[in-house]
Amino acid sequence: MRAPYRIPTIAILLIVLLRLSIGWQFLYEGLWKLDSMSTTTPWTAAGFLNNAQGPFREQFRQMTGDPNELNWVDYEKMEAKWNGWAERFKRHYGLNEKQIAELDELLVGPERKNSRQFKMPEGISLDKTTFEYDEEKQILSFPAWEPPTPTDFARLFQQLPDEPENMSPEEMKLFDELERLQDLAVRLSYKQKLAGMLKGDPGVTGVVFIQEEETGDRRFEMRPQTQDDENIVKVGDKEVYLEMLADYDNKLKTADQDFEFDHLQTLWGKIQEQKNTLVGPVKDLEKELKEDARKLLTYEQIARGPVPVERTKINQVNQLTIWSLLILGVCLIAGFATRIAAVAGAGMLMSFYLVWPPWPGVPEAPGPEHALWVNKNSIEAVALLAIALLPTGRWFGVDALLGALFWRKKK
């Protein structure tokens, strides 16, 4: 009669194969994420955590440090972020003085933009413009952060003869330098582009109007702001985004019907579209900055690898996730500390499960799959707990070698 506790050989093979399969899934996922960290679009858990639902929604969202990505549209915070990145970039690649100057010009730009040396013709007035002429150096210049307006250029051009053949050599030289300075005036540093995007674009910052309500028909009048106005209405992409977020949070607290969750899912999609409209251009600008900075490097410097990431909440979460996947994947495949690795892997999967649990009263996760109580993460976690209760590492793995060695020494 067969012993009731005896496990058939085919079952042992399948359980070991299950352990190897889960281990390979962990390892490959970790390798893919690690490889992406050296690209211009590194993987991050921010999107997954920011979309969290269920009773632990806020806890998971706060793990990113910026759950609604509003830091991307705050000029001061973005400037501080870029300054920190530039310092790490210089230290990591050991930039020489020329490269440092080129990076600073790329990021901040020069204090002033100058013409080439020439003698200013007599009778030319720079009044009511941002231009300055240095008589000693014979250079015409303007502050880079307050470039001349088209009107400023027009004032100078109007003081020159209409036809080139009527110009003196000095006037022709001034004409050429003004055309050159016009080109320089529109070449902005990345911080200038960022300031224009976040401070100067009324579509982002908002156009301020005053709301006046008439009694009776409740007609609203929108007019420009004055100093004495109180009922200020600020219309801009950022304000629209904040209002949509507040509306979503309020409706999420009271939703308990399927149609309400369907409406919330639609609203969340619109919120993501609005966020991409607001944040997307800033992310693209940062990507361009890093690509242009990379062009300053030599092949030897590029071989040093990517710039170390800033120690923010989300970057710590990213690193913890990647190395957990790699270490647990290797342990499960090798059959080393198998039971500990299986329990740790189950815990990690359950944390993924809780980000968007398939529970009643929780909006259903987007995608073609449908689940209630149980999903892929929970099934895999249960499988790992079953593996932890069986000596699979001693059936096939390093644990068998270590066990044999320990038993021999003990004997």
Protein Blocks (a to p, Z undefined) as FASTA:
>chain_A
ZZfkbccfklmmmmmmmmmmmmmmmmmmmmmmmmmmmmmbdcdfklmmmmpgcjklmmmm
mmnopanopmmmgmklmmmmmmmmmmmmmmmnopafklmmmmmmmmnopfbdcddddddd
ehiafehiabdcdfklopacddfklccdfklmmmmmmmpcfblklpcfklmmmmmmmmmm
mmmmmmccfklmmmmmmmmmmklnopaddddddehjlpacdddddfkbmbdcdddfklmm
mmmmmmmmmmmmmgcbfklmmmmmmmmmmmmmmmmmmmmmmmmmmmmmmmmmmmmpcfkl
mmnopadddddfklmmmmmmmmmmmmmmmmmmnopaklmmmmmmmmmmmmmmmmmccbeh
iacdedjbdcehiafklmmmmmmmmmmmpckklmncjklmmmmmmmmmmZZ
